[in-house]
Amino acid sequence: MVADPAALRRAADALAGAKGPVAVDTERASGYRYSQRAYLVQLRREGAGTWLVDPIALGGRLDPLVQALDGTEWVLHAASQDLPCLAELGLRPGVLFDTELAGRLAGFERVALGTLVERLLGYRLEKGHGAADWSRRPLPADWLTYAALDVELLVQLRDVLEAELERQGKLAWALEEFEAVRMAPLPRPRTDPWRRTSGIHRVRNQRQLALVRALWEARDAVARERDIAPGRVLPDSALMEAAARNPASEPELLALPVFRGRAQRRMSGVWMNALRKAAALPKSELPEPAGQHEGPPPPNRWADKDPDAAARLAAARTALTAIAEANTLPVENLLLPDLVRRTCWQPPADVSPESVATALRDGGARSWQIELTLEAMTKALAATAPQA
């Protein structure tokens, strides 16, 4: 474990003096902690061996490592999951190869790291600790072994996948995709994240929605302050039950089965305060039954709202599925479903190859995707609903 400045310097020197791509992985504590920070960073490079870096012990200050890895190619599996927490530490790849994305583009149906390693390299990786609480200290020896194995064969897997993509004529596509992942901005915070509470779709009463919102916000504040996953502070089922019953006092709240735990009882004042504030809100401040929907409505409503849009979407889906199958690609990697929906819902005013290409490019489609789908999408966007 690299857990002090001297060890960090040794790791940085070893990695800087080695050659070839750097295999990178992180371990977080999702489900245990509020933050999505990295609690362990695994690095491996030919000639340098494997290094397990503890960013917590180092106070998040990894400057020697940042300098050592500057401009290097990184190999990650499902890179979009790891890049944000690595960026928090100042670590960013100069070039990226994503083995999970490469597997998808190569047409493999199952692209989990262990599955690809076993199929393409013939090794079986140890399983069992991916969902563990990596904020725990000290980390058990078998957890560290598991973490090291995650980068042990990544570069070998990269080389095999690169050769397969080259054989299929897809390497240029993959390089475009990797660069798009590398340069992707951090996700924007969700609008009204409380609306994602499990079971909220059953709530139609505005006052109950206000109760859910108030409890969610109170729980989020506690979870953020204590760095505990929100569901461990108070489960969604408790939020929904309290909103449905709207207890008038702490004894009534604590009589609910989901509030009988020690932690819930200890925080009962916080929850009651949230409920009382929501109950006192004027009608003008109550949330609407459905959040302001960004983008097109759910496709199952299109036929009623806009039959021509429904016809465009059906034509696009049929054509894109055929193209994806012909190229042994998942259709969602051929063109993002959200982009397809948005373009079909609101196509260019004057549908032409040029205007459709612009719409796809503005929506984030890469050059190879536009080249493969432009003709089909242009034709689909000209579709209309059959006349009754």
N, C-alpha and C positions, 0 to 999 in steps of 0.2 A: 504493500500500500504506500502510495506517495502521499504523505500527510504532513510534511514539514518543508520549509523553503529549500533546505539542502537536497532533499530527495527530489523535489520539483526541478531543481537545477540539473541534477543527474539525468532525470528523465528527459528534460528538454535537450540536453547535449546529445544524449543517445539518439533521440528521434531526429534531431537536426543533422547528425552525422550519417544517418542511414539513407537508403534510396528507395524509390518506388512509392506507390500509393500508401496512404495511411488508413488502416482499418479503424473505424471509430464507432463507439456505441455509448449509450448512457443508461443509467438506471434511475428512475424517479420513484416517488411514493404515492402515485395516484391511488385514490381510495383511502389514503391515510392522512395526507397533508393537503392543505388548501393550495399551496403553491405548486407549480409544475417545474420547480427547479431540479437540476441534476444533483443527485446525491452521490453519484459515482460516475466517473468518465473512464472508459476503457479505450486504450490506444495500442495499436500494434503496427510495426513497420519492419520489413525485412532488414536484418542486421542490427535491429535495436531491441527486438523481443517485445513482450507485452508489458504495459504499464497500467496500473489501476490507480487513478488519481482521485483523492478525496477532496472535492472542492469545499466541503464544509469545514474541515480541519484547516484548510488554507485560507479561510475567510473569503473565498471566491476570487482571490487574487492569483491569477495564473499567467502573469505577464511573460515569464520565460517560455512558457508553452505556446503562447500566442505568437511570439517571435519565431520559435522553432518551426511552427506549422504554417507560417505565412506563405501563401501561394501554392501550397501543396494540394495534390489530389486526395480527396477523402473518399472512402468507400463506406457507405452506411446501408442498412436495410430499413426501408420505410423512413427515409431521411426526414420527411416533413414532420415526423413525430419528435425527432431529436434536435433538429436545427434551432428551434426557438430557445430551448434551455441552454444550448451551447453558445448561442449568440449572447445570452445574458452574461456569460463568462468571458465574452470578448473573442470567442473562438468561431471563425467562419472559414469555410473551405474556399480554396482558390479555384478548384475544379471539383465536380461532384460525380460520383457513380453510385446510383441507387440500385442495389441488387433486387429489391422487391419489385420496383418499377420495371427493371430489366426483365425479370421473370414474366411479368404481365405482358410486356410488349413481345416477348418471345413466344407467347401463346401457352405458357404453363398454367393449368387450371388452379393448382394449389401453389401458393408462393410464400408460405411461411418459411422463415429462415431454416428451421430444422428439416422441413420437407425438401427444399431445394438442395441443401447440403447433402442429404441422404441420396437423393435422386441423381445429382450431377457429380458428386465427389465420393459417394459411397461410405460416408461417415454418419454416425448417429449421435447427435448432440444431446447432452444431458438436459433434462427438463426439470421444472419444478419451482423456480424462484422468481419468475418474471413478474408476478403480481405481488411480491413480498413488500414489506415495509422497509425500503432501502434507506430511510432516515435513521434506522436503528444503528446504535453504536455500542460496542464494537460489532462489525459485520462478521457473521460466522464464516469459518474457513470454506465450507461447502458452497456458500453463496458466492464467495470470491472466485472459486473454481468455475462455477456456472457463468459468472460475468466474464471471466477470461476466455472461456470457450466461445462466447458470442463474437469475438473478433479473431479467434484463432485461424479460421478458414475463410474469412471474408474476402481477402485479396485473391485467393485461389478461385473462389466462387465468381468473383468479378471477371477473372480472365476467361473462365469457361463460358459465362454468359455473354461476354463481349464477342467471343468467337462465334457463338450461336447467332447472335444478332447480326453479325457480319455475314454469316452464311445465308441468313434469311433476307438480307438486303435491308435491314431495319436499323442498323447502327446509327445512321444519321438522324433517324427519328428519335432514337433513345437519347442521343446527345442533346438534341433540342429540349426534350422533356427534362433531362437532368438539370440543364441550365435554367429552365423555367422554375424548377423546384428551388434551386440555389438562390435565385433572385426574387423569389416570392416575398411580398411584404408580410409582416406579422398579421395574423387574423385580427380584424376589427372586433371590438367588444360587441356582443349581441345587444340588440335593442330589446328592452324588457325581458331580461333573461329569466325572470320569475315565471314567465308564461311556459317555461319548459318543465315545470313541476309535474311529476308523474301523476296522472289522473285529473289534471286540470281541465281536460277537454269535456269532462262531465259537468263542469260548473258553468252555469249561464247567468246566475244572479250577480249583479254588479257588486253588491255589498259583500258577498262571499268572495268574489275575486279580490276585493280590497283587503279582506282578511288574509287571503293567501299571500298577496303581495307584501303585506306588513310582516307576516311571520317569516316569509322568505328573506326579506331585507334584514330583519333582526338576526336570523340565523346566519346570514352571510357575514354580518358585522362581527359576530362572535367567532365564526370560523376563521375569518381573515386575521383577527387579532391574535388568536391562539394557534394559527397555522394548523388547523385540523380540517379534514375533509368535511364539507357541510353535512353530508349524510350521516356522519358519525356524531355530529352535534345534535341533530334532530332529523329523523327520516322524513321523506316526502309524505309518507302515509300519515304521519302525525300532523303535518301542516294541513293536509286535506281534511282530516277528521276534526281538527279544531275549527277550521273554517266552516265545516258543515254544521257543527253543533253550536258554535259561537257561545262558549261558556261565559257566564256573567261574573264568575269569581274564581280564585285559585283553587278552592276545593272542588268546584265543578270541573275545572280543567284537569286536575290530578285524578279525577274519577274516571277519566277516559283511559282505556287500557293502554293506548300507545304512549301515555304520559306517566306511567307508573314506574319507569326506571329511575335509578338514583340521579343520573345526570339531568334528566328532564325535570325532576322535582327540584333539584338545586337551582335550575334556571327558570323556574315557573314564573317568577316576577317579571323576567324579560319578556316571556311569551304573553303574559296577560297585559303588559303595558302596550305591546304591539297590537293586540286585539282591541284594546280600548281605544287606541288612537284611530284605528281603521273604522271602528264602529261610530266614532264621532265625526267622521269626514262628511262634509256637505255633498250633496248629490253631484254637484258640478265637478268634484275632484275624484269621483269613482272611476275606475278603469272601464273601458268599453268591453263588452262581452268577448269580442275577438280583437286581437291586436291589429294594428295597421299593417296590412299585408304588403311586403315588399315584393315586387315582381308579379308575375301572372298568378292566377288562382290555381288550386289543385287541378290537374288534368281531368279528373272525373267530373268537373263542373263545366268544362269547356263546351261540350255539345249544347248545353242550354244557354250559356252566356255568349258564345261566339262560334257557331257551327263551322264557319270557314276556318277559324283557327284550329278547331279540332281536326278538320280534314287535313290541314297543313301538317299538324303534329303526327297524325297517323301515317301520312305519306313519308315524312322524314324518318320516323322510327323504322318503317319497313325497309326503306332504302339503306339507312345506316346499318341496320342489322345485317343486311346482305353484304355490304362492304366489309364490315368487321369480320364476318365469317370467312370471306374470301381471302382476307389477310391474316387470319388466325390471331385476332385481337379481341379483347373485351370491348364491347361497344362503348362503354363508358370511358375508355382510354382513347377511342377514336375521336370522340367529341363529347365534351362534358354534357350530361343530361340537362343541367340547369341552363346552359347556353342554348341548347336545342329548343327547350321550352320558351325561353325568352325571345328567341329569334322567330319562332313560329307564332307566338302570341302577338308580337309587334314587329312584323317584317319591315324591310325598307319600303319607303313609299313607292319607289319605282324599282321593282324586282329585276335585277340583271346580274350577270356574273360579277361585275365590278362592285355593285352595291352590296351584294351578299358577302363577297370576300371582305369588304370593309367591315360589315357588321360582325362577321366571325372574328376577324382580327381584333376589333375593338373589344370583343367579348373575351379575349385571351387565347383564342385558338392559335396554335403554332403553324408554321408554314407547311409542314408535312400533312397536318390535319386538313388544312384548307385545300391543299392539292388533291387529297383523296376524296373529299366530301363536297367540293364546290358545285360540281354538276348536279349531284343528287339533291343538295339543299336548294339550289336555284329552282329546280323543277318542283320540289315539294312546296316551296313558298308560293308557287303559282296555283296550287291546288285550291279548289273551292268545294263546299259541301254540296252533295247531290240535291237537286231540287225535289221538294215533296210533290 
